[in-house]
Each structure stands twice: as structure tokens, then as C-alpha cells.
């Protein structure tokens, strides 16, 4: 009998991977996202969602793609950036 996955451990592993991705990309791009307005971050999330939908519906293999998982990872990190922006906007 196979062991059930531990949701908390899986969640923590993905969060660790997402943080590593953000740190690596931040080394390349710096904090460029901080120059973006919140609607621009929302647009980036929307572009990623549309890309996922396109990949899911395509019958052909993408010619250039890091895959759907990469798009989801980017969405999550953009969402975290958006939350940071929201909190900054609330500061007096």
C-alpha cells in the first residue's frame, strides 16, 4: 500500500522551490517588479493564465516553452509581489 502524500510537506517543498526561483530571477532582474503598478502585475498574471490556457488547449507540442508548471510558478510569485504592493499601499 502506498503512503498518502503529506500535503503540508508538499506545500512547504513548493514554497521552498518558489523562493529559490524568485531569488535566482531577482539576481538576474533585480527588484524590477517594484517599479510596476499593481494593475501591471495583474496584467502579468493574466498573461500567464492565458498562456496556460493556450498550452492546455493546443494539440501541438509548444515549440518554445518552459511548460505549464513554470507558468504557475510565475503566477504565484507575481501574486506574492502583488500582496507586497498591497501591504505597502496600506502603510501610513
C-alpha positions in Angstrom: 0.0 0.0 0.0 1.4 3.4 -0.9 1.7 6.1 1.6 -0.6 9.1 1.3 1.2 12.3 0.4 1.6 14.8 3.2 0.0 18.0 2.0 1.9 20.2 4.4 5.3 18.8 3.3 4.4 19.1 -0.4 3.2 22.7 0.2 6.4 23.6 2.0 8.5 22.0 -0.7 6.8 24.0 -3.4 7.2 27.2 -1.4 10.9 26.5 -1.0 11.2 26.0 -4.8 9.3 29.2 -5.5 11.5 31.2 -3.1 14.6 29.7 -4.8 13.2 30.7 -8.2 12.4 34.2 -7.0 15.9 34.6 -5.6 17.5 33.4 -8.9 15.4 35.6 -11.0 16.0 38.5 -8.7 19.7 38.1 -9.3 19.1 38.5 -13.0 16.4 41.2 -13.0 16.8 42.9 -9.6 13.7 44.3 -7.9 12.3 45.5 -11.3 8.8 44.4 -10.2 8.8 47.1 -7.6 8.7 49.7 -10.5 5.4 48.1 -11.6 2.0 49.4 -10.6 -0.4 46.8 -9.2 -2.5 46.7 -12.4 0.7 45.9 -14.3 1.3 43.0 -12.0 -2.3 41.9 -12.5 -1.7 42.1 -16.3 1.4 39.9 -16.0 -0.7 37.3 -14.1 -3.4 37.4 -16.8 -0.8 36.9 -19.5 0.4 33.8 -17.6 -3.1 32.5 -17.2 -3.8 33.0 -20.9 -0.6 31.2 -21.7 -1.6 28.2 -19.6 -5.0 28.0 -21.3 -3.3 28.2 -24.7 -0.9 25.3 -23.7 -3.7 23.2 -22.3 -5.9 23.6 -25.4 -3.1 23.2 -28.0 -2.9 19.8 -29.7 0.6 20.5 -30.8 3.6 20.5 -28.5 4.9 24.0 -27.9 8.0 25.0 -29.9 9.4 27.1 -27.1 8.0 26.7 -23.6 9.2 26.1 -20.1 5.9 24.3 -19.6 2.7 24.9 -17.7 4.3 24.3 -14.3 6.7 27.2 -14.9 3.7 29.5 -15.7 2.0 28.5 -12.5 5.2 29.2 -10.5 5.5 32.7 -12.1 1.8 33.4 -11.3 2.3 32.5 -7.6 5.4 34.7 -7.4 3.6 37.6 -9.1 0.7 37.2 -6.6 3.2 37.4 -3.7 4.6 40.6 -5.3 1.1 42.0 -5.6 0.4 41.2 -1.9 3.6 43.1 -1.0 2.4 46.1 -3.1 -1.0 46.0 -1.4 0.7 46.0 2.1 3.0 48.8 1.1 0.0 50.8 -0.1 -1.7 50.4 3.4 1.4 51.7 5.2 1.0 55.3 6.5 
